[in-house]
Amino acid sequence: MGSCRTQVSLRAGAALAALMLVPLQAGAETACDPAQLELRGGTGPDRPPLARFHVEIADDSAERAKGLMFREAMASGAGMLFVYDRPQPAAFWMKNTLIPLDMVFADARGVVTHVHANAVPGDESPIPGGDAVQYVLEINGGLAARLGIVPGAELRHPAIAGAAWACPAR
């Protein structure tokens, strides 16, 4: 159990993160923030964003290997974005992971290709994401279904070069 300071910090973080899950206004084009990932779905060019997550970036082998291991909680509007140098086969596991997670796998353009819901904490079974994965967003288990995140949705973040839904020019 954490200290009182940690508990207060987690509550404040959860309140802030909950605000990030509020649907974004259609047509609101702001410069991308490296600490945030936006996600949109649906069809047609005017589809609004579904959600915005405060993300930690795992873009090297050590960070990707550690991921969200040993965390006892994560705010609802938070996540981790795994970034690979190029598309490749990807499989994850939940060894030493204490919270259930949804894994959102995306291709080189940031288009969601597969969603694995509610990965079981501690399970060492491989969770395949596909053969051409370049980005993986991990969020709290059950959140992908609640937000309607499905294959075809698009991720927007400065780390996604050549994105289907690119960051606006500054």
TORKOLFI-449372 format. One record per residue (C-alpha): x, y, z; residue number from 0; residue in three letters. Coordinates in steps of 0.1 Angstrom, whole numbers, plus 5000, padded with zeros to 4 digits. Each point is the difference from the previous one (the first is absolute). Layout:
<rec u="X" v="Y" w="Z" k="NUM" r="ala"/>
...
This chain:
<rec u="5000" v="5000" w="5000" k="0" r="met"/>
<rec u="5014" v="5034" w="4991" k="1" r="gly"/>
<rec u="5004" v="5030" w="5022" k="2" r="ser"/>
<rec u="4973" v="5025" w="5006" k="3" r="cys"/>
<rec u="5017" v="5024" w="4975" k="4" r="arg"/>
<rec u="4999" v="4973" w="4973" k="5" r="thr"/>
<rec u="4964" v="4993" w="5006" k="6" r="gln"/>
<rec u="4991" v="5036" w="4997" k="7" r="val"/>
<rec u="5021" v="5003" w="4969" k="8" r="ser"/>
<rec u="4982" v="4969" w="4985" k="9" r="leu"/>
<rec u="4966" v="5015" w="5007" k="10" r="arg"/>
<rec u="5010" v="5034" w="4984" k="11" r="ala"/>
<rec u="5014" v="4981" w="4970" k="12" r="gly"/>
<rec u="4969" v="4980" w="4996" k="13" r="ala"/>
<rec u="4978" v="5031" w="5001" k="14" r="ala"/>
<rec u="5022" v="5017" w="4973" k="15" r="leu"/>
<rec u="5001" v="4969" w="4979" k="16" r="ala"/>
<rec u="4962" v="4996" w="5001" k="17" r="ala"/>
<rec u="4997" v="5034" w="4984" k="18" r="leu"/>
<rec u="5021" v="4988" w="4971" k="19" r="met"/>
<rec u="4975" v="4973" w="4992" k="20" r="leu"/>
<rec u="4973" v="5026" w="4992" k="21" r="val"/>
<rec u="4994" v="5000" w="4963" k="22" r="pro"/>
<rec u="5019" v="5027" w="4982" k="23" r="leu"/>
<rec u="4983" v="5027" w="4980" k="24" r="gln"/>
<rec u="4996" v="4993" w="4963" k="25" r="ala"/>
<rec u="5022" v="5022" w="4979" k="26" r="gly"/>
<rec u="5023" v="5010" w="5029" k="27" r="ala"/>
<rec u="5034" v="4998" w="4984" k="28" r="glu"/>
<rec u="5028" v="5006" w="5024" k="29" r="thr"/>
<rec u="5037" v="4992" w="4998" k="30" r="ala"/>
<rec u="5008" v="4965" w="5012" k="31" r="cys"/>
<rec u="5015" v="4998" w="5035" k="32" r="asp"/>
<rec u="5026" v="4972" w="5005" k="33" r="pro"/>
<rec u="4984" v="4992" w="5033" k="34" r="ala"/>
<rec u="4966" v="4993" w="4985" k="35" r="gln"/>
<rec u="4986" v="4976" w="4975" k="36" r="leu"/>
<rec u="4967" v="5006" w="4982" k="37" r="glu"/>
<rec u="4979" v="4973" w="4986" k="38" r="leu"/>
<rec u="4971" v="5002" w="4976" k="39" r="arg"/>
<rec u="4978" v="4974" w="4983" k="40" r="gly"/>
<rec u="4969" v="4998" w="4978" k="41" r="gly"/>
<rec u="4999" v="5007" w="4963" k="42" r="thr"/>
<rec u="5001" v="5032" w="4979" k="43" r="gly"/>
<rec u="5025" v="5029" w="5000" k="44" r="pro"/>
<rec u="4982" v="5019" w="5027" k="45" r="asp"/>
<rec u="5000" v="4973" w="5027" k="46" r="arg"/>
<rec u="5007" v="5015" w="5034" k="47" r="pro"/>
<rec u="5027" v="4987" w="5024" k="48" r="pro"/>
<rec u="4988" v="4974" w="5025" k="49" r="leu"/>
<rec u="5024" v="5007" w="5027" k="50" r="ala"/>
<rec u="5033" v="5016" w="5011" k="51" r="arg"/>
<rec u="5024" v="4981" w="5022" k="52" r="phe"/>
<rec u="5030" v="5012" w="5020" k="53" r="his"/>
<rec u="5027" v="4976" w="4989" k="54" r="val"/>
<rec u="5034" v="4989" w="5010" k="55" r="glu"/>
<rec u="5022" v="4990" w="4971" k="56" r="ile"/>
<rec u="5019" v="4967" w="4998" k="57" r="ala"/>
<rec u="5022" v="5004" w="4970" k="58" r="asp"/>
<rec u="5031" v="4979" w="5008" k="59" r="asp"/>
<rec u="5004" v="4964" w="5008" k="60" r="ser"/>
<rec u="5005" v="5005" w="5038" k="61" r="ala"/>
<rec u="4969" v="5022" w="5003" k="62" r="glu"/>
<rec u="4980" v="4976" w="4979" k="63" r="arg"/>
<rec u="5012" v="4970" w="5021" k="64" r="ala"/>
<rec u="4989" v="5017" w="5032" k="65" r="lys"/>
<rec u="4967" v="5015" w="4987" k="66" r="gly"/>
<rec u="4974" v="5003" w="5028" k="67" r="leu"/>
<rec u="5015" v="4973" w="5022" k="68" r="met"/>
<rec u="4996" v="5003" w="5038" k="69" r="phe"/>
<rec u="4974" v="5029" w="4998" k="70" r="arg"/>
<rec u="4972" v="4996" w="5025" k="71" r="glu"/>
<rec u="4977" v="5025" w="4982" k="72" r="ala"/>
<rec u="4998" v="5022" w="4970" k="73" r="met"/>
<rec u="4977" v="5031" w="4995" k="74" r="ala"/>
<rec u="4971" v="4994" w="4976" k="75" r="ser"/>
<rec u="5013" v="5026" w="4975" k="76" r="gly"/>
<rec u="5036" v="4987" w="5001" k="77" r="ala"/>
<rec u="5018" v="4974" w="4980" k="78" r="gly"/>
<rec u="5033" v="4990" w="4985" k="79" r="met"/>
<rec u="5009" v="5002" w="4963" k="80" r="leu"/>
<rec u="5025" v="4975" w="4987" k="81" r="phe"/>
<rec u="5018" v="5012" w="4970" k="82" r="val"/>
<rec u="5021" v="4977" w="4977" k="83" r="tyr"/>
<rec u="5024" v="5012" w="4973" k="84" r="asp"/>
<rec u="4981" v="4981" w="4973" k="85" r="arg"/>
<rec u="4970" v="4977" w="4995" k="86" r="pro"/>
<rec u="5006" v="4966" w="5014" k="87" r="gln"/>
<rec u="4983" v="4969" w="5016" k="88" r="pro"/>
<rec u="4991" v="5009" w="5036" k="89" r="ala"/>
<rec u="4988" v="4980" w="5029" k="90" r="ala"/>
<rec u="4997" v="5012" w="5036" k="91" r="phe"/>
<rec u="4996" v="4982" w="5033" k="92" r="trp"/>
<rec u="4989" v="5011" w="5035" k="93" r="met"/>
<rec u="5029" v="4986" w="5021" k="94" r="lys"/>
<rec u="5004" v="5022" w="5031" k="95" r="asn"/>
<rec u="4971" v="5022" w="4989" k="96" r="thr"/>
<rec u="4975" v="5006" w="5028" k="97" r="leu"/>
<rec u="4971" v="5017" w="4983" k="98" r="ile"/>
<rec u="4978" v="4987" w="4971" k="99" r="pro"/>
<rec u="5008" v="5018" w="4967" k="100" r="leu"/>
<rec u="4985" v="5005" w="4966" k="101" r="asp"/>
<rec u="5027" v="4999" w="4972" k="102" r="met"/>
<rec u="4993" v="5020" w="4969" k="103" r="val"/>
<rec u="5023" v="4989" w="4972" k="104" r="phe"/>
<rec u="5005" v="5023" w="4970" k="105" r="ala"/>
<rec u="5019" v="5000" w="4967" k="106" r="asp"/>
<rec u="5026" v="5025" w="4987" k="107" r="ala"/>
<rec u="4973" v="5025" w="4992" k="108" r="arg"/>
<rec u="4985" v="4999" w="5036" k="109" r="gly"/>
<rec u="4969" v="4981" w="4988" k="110" r="val"/>
<rec u="4988" v="4975" w="5025" k="111" r="val"/>
<rec u="5002" v="4964" w="4987" k="112" r="thr"/>
<rec u="4992" v="4980" w="5031" k="113" r="his"/>
<rec u="4987" v="5006" w="5036" k="114" r="val"/>
<rec u="5006" v="4975" w="5027" k="115" r="his"/>
<rec u="4976" v="5007" w="5029" k="116" r="ala"/>
<rec u="5006" v="4994" w="5037" k="117" r="asn"/>
<rec u="5034" v="4982" w="5000" k="118" r="ala"/>
<rec u="5002" v="4981" w="5032" k="119" r="val"/>
<rec u="5026" v="5012" w="5026" k="120" r="pro"/>
<rec u="5029" v="4977" w="5004" k="121" r="gly"/>
<rec u="4991" v="4978" w="4970" k="122" r="asp"/>
<rec u="5031" v="4990" w="4981" k="123" r="glu"/>
<rec u="4981" v="4988" w="4969" k="124" r="ser"/>
<rec u="5010" v="5019" w="4969" k="125" r="pro"/>
<rec u="4975" v="5025" w="4987" k="126" r="ile"/>
<rec u="5006" v="5003" w="4963" k="127" r="pro"/>
<rec u="4993" v="5034" w="4984" k="128" r="gly"/>
<rec u="5007" v="4992" w="4964" k="129" r="gly"/>
<rec u="5028" v="4999" w="4975" k="130" r="asp"/>
<rec u="5004" v="5037" w="4991" k="131" r="ala"/>
<rec u="4997" v="5018" w="5034" k="132" r="val"/>
<rec u="5019" v="5032" w="5006" k="133" r="gln"/>
<rec u="4981" v="5016" w="5028" k="134" r="tyr"/>
<rec u="4982" v="4985" w="5030" k="135" r="val"/>
<rec u="4979" v="5020" w="5025" k="136" r="leu"/>
<rec u="4994" v="4984" w="5034" k="137" r="glu"/>
<rec u="4971" v="5014" w="5020" k="138" r="ile"/>
<rec u="4979" v="4988" w="5029" k="139" r="asn"/>
<rec u="4981" v="4967" w="4994" k="140" r="gly"/>
<rec u="4965" v="5005" w="4987" k="141" r="gly"/>
<rec u="5005" v="5036" w="4988" k="142" r="leu"/>
<rec u="5004" v="4991" w="4963" k="143" r="ala"/>
<rec u="4965" v="4985" w="5000" k="144" r="ala"/>
<rec u="4985" v="5028" w="5020" k="145" r="arg"/>
<rec u="5014" v="5026" w="4976" k="146" r="leu"/>
<rec u="4993" v="4980" w="4968" k="147" r="gly"/>
<rec u="5036" v="4995" w="4990" k="148" r="ile"/>
<rec u="5000" v="4975" w="4971" k="149" r="val"/>
<rec u="5022" v="4991" w="4970" k="150" r="pro"/>
<rec u="5000" v="5029" w="4976" k="151" r="gly"/>
<rec u="5002" v="5027" w="5027" k="152" r="ala"/>
<rec u="5030" v="5023" w="4997" k="153" r="glu"/>
<rec u="5026" v="5012" w="5024" k="154" r="leu"/>
<rec u="5016" v="5034" w="4999" k="155" r="arg"/>
<rec u="5033" v="5008" w="5017" k="156" r="his"/>
<rec u="5032" v="5017" w="4990" k="157" r="pro"/>
<rec u="5018" v="4967" w="5000" k="158" r="ala"/>
<rec u="4978" v="4986" w="4972" k="159" r="ile"/>
<rec u="5018" v="5011" w="4969" k="160" r="ala"/>
<rec u="4978" v="4998" w="4968" k="161" r="gly"/>
<rec u="4969" v="4996" w="5021" k="162" r="ala"/>
<rec u="4966" v="4995" w="4984" k="163" r="ala"/>
<rec u="4988" v="5027" w="5024" k="164" r="trp"/>
<rec u="5030" v="5023" w="5002" k="165" r="ala"/>
<rec u="5008" v="5027" w="5025" k="166" r="cys"/>
<rec u="4991" v="5035" w="4987" k="167" r="pro"/>
<rec u="5029" v="5021" w="4987" k="168" r="ala"/>
<rec u="5014" v="5025" w="5025" k="169" r="arg"/>
